[in-house]
Amino acid sequence: MEKQIINTKNAPAPIGPYNQAIFSGNLLFVSGQIALNPDNNQLVLDDIKTETHQVMKNLKGILSEAGLDFDNVLKTTIFIMNMNDFVQINEVYGSYFSGDYPARETVQVAALPKGVNVEISVIASK
């Protein structure tokens, strides 16, 4: 199996033993992103919409480094702390796609890294 590691300064550096993304064949597997600002490594937790925008910007930075964009995304997984935030997260999330939305699941969890409210991972294709 051939794989290509993708890392960029336009998204937060991994905070554990993983990479931002891995290409395997034509598929890009992007690790879950939280609302860490890659410029100063500070969390962006002003409100759920601002937090979700930062998550999506981080995903965009990784996709761009791989030569892709949100039109290439096939599947997303959204982990949220509070299902009551779903409508606002969904509104921000949806604004990053041009209409051909990917497959997705959204899961409420008990905790997320660094106490954030949302984490999103994606699978994309060349």
Secondary structure, DSSP 8 states (H G I E B T S, - for coil): --EEEE--TTS---SSS--SEEEETTEEEEEEE-SEETTTTEE--SSHHHHHHHHHHHHHHHHHHTT--GGGEEEEEEEES-GGGHHHHHHHHHTTS-S---EEEEEE-S--GGG-SEEEEEEEE-
